[in-house]
Every structure is written in C-alpha cells, then in structure tokens.
C-alpha cells in the first residue's frame, strides 16, 4: 500500500491501537513497519530512475530532525498513561482523516469544475 500512497501512517495506525498493547510497544511496532516500508521503496524508486541520494542535504537534515523528534517524543510519551496516549492517537487520526477527506473533496470539485 505504501507504494501507491505516500502517507500510509494514517491508514495503518488504527490497526495498531489496541487495548492489549502498551504505548511503547505501539510506537516500536509502528516504527518498525514504517521503516521497512520506506527501505523497500528505495530499490523500487531506483529501478525507475529516481536517485534519492541527490537529496543528501535534505536527508541529512531529516535524519537530525528525526533524532531530535525521537528524543522529545520519548520524554513526552513517558509522562503519559497508556490511556492518554491512545486517546491522543485516536483524536489525531480523526483530525488527519477529516483533513484528508476535505482535501479529497476539494481536489475532486476542483477537477470537475474544469470539465
């Protein structure tokens, strides 16, 4: 699915939010899945001629941002209960879903207006 949709996180996250999983387990499982999906994309994009390494300055910046985000996220998540964390995740997924629906409606109406 990640080959056809750039942002698969919102599509996959609901499958990880369960009552029997700790917040740290949820984060680790989701991170492992996303990492694998992104690593598998590299040879796919390379096979169609896309050179990801031409963007090395951006990739270097993003790696630094990822490390800072991981550090701050770990501190923040450590202060939450599992219930608080899952509640926040559900609200965030709802907000992202609403935004995606609104964007889709806007793009569909924009395309059909030109027809």
Secondary structure, 3 states (H helix, E strand, C coil): CCCCCCCCHHHHHHHHCCCCCCHHHHHHHHHHHHHHHHHHHHHHHHHCCCCHHHHHHHHHHHHHHHHHHHHHHHHHHHCCCHHHHHHHHHHHHHHHHHHHHHHHHHHHHHHHHCC
